[in-house]
């Protein structure tokens, strides 16, 4: 569920021109910075910051999308969103998905990554197989699983075939199950991404450490627990960050498989925004949902950066930029 | 939005309104021809009309292109730029386009309360006087595209909702004539179940086909005047609407639908409600006449259309509505105020000419033509039955989600879908249109 950029890219201080006079050096630095950062700033400003400001502005109006913004209603949209039972349900669903991702997806990803990091027969094929779903678009994944999960469809047939017919349910039609069905599909799609990320992290751990531990008599489990996992922690922390932000922004899978239904049982904040903002042409209200979602994501991102990612990003930003 | 069809689900990434505006503003702005041209557009001023329609898949895609080319051949000074757009995207694109300085000259228009919502942009052209010499060909159908009695849109086809059924499955279940009352429908359901078929397929997952059931109960139970005044006032507190919920609840209690209907989509794949009908898993579906263009694509049975029959929604005992009334709608187009006239009006007139209407029916399968002169080319018996019921209806009730202003119509669809999924009550349905409590 990676749709967000992570930390701001590190900008290396230029070392060139150390001998030039100070004023020329400064000018050159300014030109370089403008040339390198300028386009990114223009794009970021034009397509991220400005639309956000517009959204915040629209959110104060009752606006159907037609005509001028004339019906100023202050915080009324915000009251509507924050006290609305359906929005709270949607937020709850996002939180459940995020929590399940961390509690279930993460251990499975780590386990599979550790397994695939060993020299097993057909390792390349297995890595490919695990990563393949991530390459599919969300729309393709959703349509495919929608068909597989039909009542009496392939999933049910497989369950019956292996003698687990008692487990057959209305996967997408049951209001108590549908959210978890969506979570399983999301896991199927995104677990490969987590595994590849963790594999990359594992590659960075020098094998000598484990070898030394083995010589000292550590069991493989002890070595994993005391050496591999702590050294993998930065990757795990990044994965959690991406996963939670992705969970908060879950839309495509849900929209195509269930439209957020039945009876809002799989609504997420974004499907709520689409239904109430776009489909009902209440663009002011829709903008409000966007702002609320943005604030929630931002608060999480900042808090997470501050408390969990601090040691990982320390030193990534040079003093000159900070 | 009931487009003529809804062939695919589209994954609409939630782009910001700004992103959408950026995309939609790329259409032409060359429609600034003189407004002084005479009533025939044979003047030499070259004009271009940008035309947003929902014919994004064949065969309609090809038919619209040939219609535009044919019009250009007879009106060399008028060039039509065809822009096909998937139905559901009009919801997002039109508000932005109508707010911009260069909306399309002609765009897909479903009429009703949605047209009234768009009318408030001030960008819809009043076609009343221009079309006055030919609109009568369309009969009462054109009224659904009026705002305050003026013609701000013009239909090119009409739709009527009714039961499509498999004649072969009915025969297997021992049903000789289609039901005419709800009680008969329920007893036929039981016969079909006994024969091993799902009586009625319902695409509840798409969140609009289920609304047809409640709306039809309301159409049967409410008198014409109550129905009209309630729609106009966006208020459903009249007792007949609550009675519709009661009757629907009783009907749903007989379990007429397939299992898991809450997640079944209407038109996508063999597992959709139309697919269940197409593949003989279910015997009936309450749908619009676009069914005949949806069903063949969902089955390998090439003769499927010969197995389909049509009957109107059954009578409801004690109902104040005329039993012949139909739930209906249609597709049409509006011109915007920037469009060259009379070119735009002439183009819409051309689309409603018998020749083009016949092409739309026979080649594009649009359902029922707006101009009834073209009905002669309807060959499918089920479609003919639907056309006959429509022609003989005492009055039309437009699908409620289109008849109401957009926000109320969408809220009603949501409330009804929730009700079908076992959440909510009569009061949430009734109140959905008059408050924004649907949030």
Boltz contact constraints between the chains, C-beta under 6 A:
constraints:
  - contact:
      token1: [A, 51]
      token2: [B, 16]
      max_distance: 6.0
  - contact:
      token1: [A, 51]
      token2: [B, 18]
      max_distance: 6.0
  - contact:
      token1: [A, 65]
      token2: [B, 95]
      max_distance: 6.0
  - contact:
      token1: [A, 66]
      token2: [B, 95]
      max_distance: 6.0
  - contact:
      token1: [A, 66]
      token2: [B, 120]
      max_distance: 6.0
  - contact:
      token1: [A, 66]
      token2: [B, 121]
      max_distance: 6.0
  - contact:
      token1: [A, 80]
      token2: [B, 439]
      max_distance: 6.0
  - contact:
      token1: [A, 84]
      token2: [B, 439]
      max_distance: 6.0
  - contact:
      token1: [A, 86]
      token2: [B, 439]
      max_distance: 6.0
  - contact:
      token1: [A, 139]
      token2: [B, 11]
      max_distance: 6.0
  - contact:
      token1: [A, 147]
      token2: [B, 269]
      max_distance: 6.0
  - contact:
      token1: [A, 150]
      token2: [B, 271]
      max_distance: 6.0
  - contact:
      token1: [A, 151]
      token2: [B, 259]
      max_distance: 6.0
  - contact:
      token1: [A, 151]
      token2: [B, 260]
      max_distance: 6.0
  - contact:
      token1: [A, 170]
      token2: [B, 260]
      max_distance: 6.0
  - contact:
      token1: [A, 172]
      token2: [B, 263]
      max_distance: 6.0
  - contact:
      token1: [A, 173]
      token2: [B, 260]
      max_distance: 6.0
  - contact:
      token1: [A, 173]
      token2: [B, 262]
      max_distance: 6.0
  - contact:
      token1: [A, 173]
      token2: [B, 263]
      max_distance: 6.0
  - contact:
      token1: [A, 251]
      token2: [B, 14]
      max_distance: 6.0
  - contact:
      token1: [A, 252]
      token2: [B, 11]
      max_distance: 6.0
  - contact:
      token1: [A, 256]
      token2: [B, 9]
      max_distance: 6.0
  - contact:
      token1: [A, 256]
      token2: [B, 11]
      max_distance: 6.0
  - contact:
      token1: [A, 259]
      token2: [B, 207]
      max_distance: 6.0
  - contact:
      token1: [A, 262]
      token2: [B, 262]
      max_distance: 6.0
  - contact:
      token1: [A, 262]
      token2: [B, 421]
      max_distance: 6.0
  - contact:
      token1: [A, 263]
      token2: [B, 418]
      max_distance: 6.0
  - contact:
      token1: [A, 263]
      token2: [B, 421]
      max_distance: 6.0
  - contact:
      token1: [A, 263]
      token2: [B, 423]
      max_distance: 6.0
  - contact:
      token1: [A, 270]
      token2: [B, 14]
      max_distance: 6.0
  - contact:
      token1: [A, 274]
      token2: [B, 14]
      max_distance: 6.0
  - contact:
      token1: [A, 276]
      token2: [B, 439]
      max_distance: 6.0
  - contact:
      token1: [A, 278]
      token2: [B, 92]
      max_distance: 6.0
  - contact:
      token1: [A, 279]
      token2: [B, 91]
      max_distance: 6.0
  - contact:
      token1: [A, 279]
      token2: [B, 410]
      max_distance: 6.0
  - contact:
      token1: [A, 280]
      token2: [B, 407]
      max_distance: 6.0
  - contact:
      token1: [A, 280]
      token2: [B, 410]
      max_distance: 6.0
  - contact:
      token1: [A, 281]
      token2: [B, 95]
      max_distance: 6.0
  - contact:
      token1: [A, 281]
      token2: [B, 406]
      max_distance: 6.0
  - contact:
      token1: [A, 282]
      token2: [B, 407]
      max_distance: 6.0
